[in-house]
């Protein structure tokens, strides 16, 4: 029962570096999402996808990119990391539009 | 824009007590509302999802209600246990095509004291 799997769990980046946060789900969900969670704040949607090949921006997309080549995978790319991107990143999926959301364990990213 | 508020930010209760967590939202055009549990350093676990056409959902010792007209949802936890200690988040989805975003509250941190 893997559900939603995120890698890595922790990462430290230097300013200007790039990295990809991996997300995979084994529930055959069409809908996938990336959120970031900052201390004392609610989760904010970065990008979402309604199926393979289809992605769209959420509330805070600047500095990030995504792709969805398969139903299972939804990687999040950070280009030119900035301290403002220090956060905990969560990937989620759902079977239906606005259905019950299943979250991964998160990736804690620090940009120094 | 939907805004979700959870009060109080933190709550401490003795074991065995029944308790209510509150969630309020500003846009009555809500499609559904979900309650999540988050343990420290962990992801979110979905507890209950209430559709806009429903008034409440129950799972074990948990009961969630939704009142669209007043813009409120509550999560009732019966006979609280130390294992219930966690942060509880509510999140709403808006009606309308393309409204995929969950709008989250900041959460209520619950501590159940043995």
Interface residues (C-beta under 8 A of the other chain):
Chain A: X4 X31 X33 X35 X40 X41 X42 X43 X45 X48 X50 X56 X58 X59 X90 X92 X97 X98 X99 X100 X101 X102 X103 X104 X105 X106
Chain B: X4 X31 X32 X34 X36 X41 X42 X43 X44 X45 X46 X49 X89 X91 X93 X99 X100 X101 X102 X103 X104 X105 X106 X107
